[in-house]
Structures are given as C-alpha cells and as structure tokens.
Amino acid sequence: MNKFIGIIPARYASGRLPGKPLLDIGGKPMIERVVIQASKALGSDNVWVATDDSRIFDAVRTFGGNVVMTSEAHRSGTDRIAEAVNKIGTDADVVINIQGDEPFIDPEQIKLLAACFETPDTDIATLARPFDAAEGFEKLNDPNKVKVVTGEKGQALYFSRSVIPYLRCVEPKLWPATHRYLIHIGMYAYRTRVLNEITHLAPAPLETAESLEQLRWLSNGYIVKVSLTDRVTIGIDTAEDLEEARRHCLENNL
C-alpha cells in the first residue's frame, strides 16, 4: 500500500497577479481553498504548502494548514517540492504536486493520480483530457494547449505544443473529428526516490525546444503514466479568471 503526501508550491511573485495565493475568493485566500480540496483526497495531515514568502507562510499557519519555507532560488515547482519533502522528512512513497492556483481542484483527480502507482513500473503520473472536437482545429492548434500521445498501457510517448499525431491525408480542419486528441493537464505525482533523481537531471534538448519540463523525464527513460479525466480544471492566471472564480463561489454558495 503506497503512502501519499500532497505538496502545494506557492510563490508570492506573479507577473500578472502578484500575491496570487493570498487573493480572496469567497472570503478565503486562494491557497486555503486549494488546501481544503486537496485534504478531501489525502487527509489534512498529508497536505503541505511549500512557499518562499513569509506572508504566505503566516497565512497558512493562520488557517491551520501545514507549511514549510523553501528557497527563493528554485527554477521550477518540482525543485521546490523536492526541497519541501526533504525538509518535512516524510516517509511517503509518492509525492503529489498540487497546483496552488486551482482553488476548485477536484479531489477525484488527485485520486486518479494516486491510482496510477498501483502499477509498479510507474515512475511519474500525470493527467490528460480528451479534446472536445467541437472546439475545432484552431483551438487544438493552440501552443498553450499541450498535447500528449500515449502507448497501449497508458504511458506517455511524447508531449508537444504542436498537434500530435499528424494525420496524413486528412485535412487539418477534420483532425479533431477524426482522431481522439489528448490535452495535457499539468498535475503530477512522483515516486519519492524519482523526485529526488529528476531534480538533478540536466535540461534535455527536447525540453529546451518545446519548453516542457516533462520531456526531460521522458528523455531520461522515466515511465510517465497518463490517467484520463473529463473534468476541466479552473486555473487562476488573470484578473478575469479571478472574477470568474469569485462568481463561481457566489453562484454555488462555496
């Protein structure tokens, strides 16, 4: 039986929404809502916030969450999570990276990630959703929507900002209705030993080309299991996203 811990990396600096983790959504700071949702899947004792800012640290302590201070120098959330795990001293077998800007994260998606580790050869797990053909080729071709292709056992073969696979002899506008494309959802879980290993890997050429960290892991032979979900996550990246989240709280009495 695997033991899990959830880590939520939370930085104060943000180009578009400074102090994002502390922004109020329905009377609670965003980071508190993330902790509440994650705790539904993992239990409150197994959810931690990893931050580099004393304001976030104090806010988490105020609402009773677990929090650990980490370095300001990390290049990625993965590196921050690795430091947090070492500082916490957990004996968890698997670490789940929970996005700090998704206040309504579905606990079932966290459980989907956890279930991937029932397969012993899974090193890392992530999520994807089938692309809705009704959105059309233009939306599919958006480089901000990362595509993933998988093998017969659900393992990731490649991630790309381009549309993959290429359908030969089919007009691109017909691609969404001809093939089931998968859109990557940036949630990850790692076996603890693997997390420590991947933070010491040098950037890979494919990663540099596409600006996708997960290509470093594939390039080094790690097995990334992809679990599918139909739920669309709600991330907060802009002021418009924030207002939508606040409306969602009001409309649903959250």
Sequence and secondary structure as in RCSB ss.txt:
>XXXX:A:sequence
MNKFIGIIPARYASGRLPGKPLLDIGGKPMIERVVIQASKALGSDNVWVATDDSRIFDAVRTFGGNVVMTSEAHR
SGTDRIAEAVNKIGTDADVVINIQGDEPFIDPEQIKLLAACFETPDTDIATLARPFDAAEGFEKLNDPNKVKVVT
GEKGQALYFSRSVIPYLRCVEPKLWPATHRYLIHIGMYAYRTRVLNEITHLAPAPLETAESLEQLRWLSNGYIVK
VSLTDRVTIGIDTAEDLEEARRHCLENNL
>XXXX:A:secstr
   EEEEEEE S  SSSTTGGG EETTEEHHHHHHHHHHHHH GGGEEEEES HHHHHHHHHTT EEEE  S  S
SHHHHHHHHHHHHT   SEEEE  TT TT  HHHHHHHHHGGGSTT  EEEEEEE  GGGHHHHHT TTS EEEE
 TTSBEEEEESS SS  TTS GGGHHHHS  EEEEEEEEEEHHHHHHHTT    HHHHHHT THHHHHHTT  EE
EEE         SHHHHHHHHHHHHHHT 
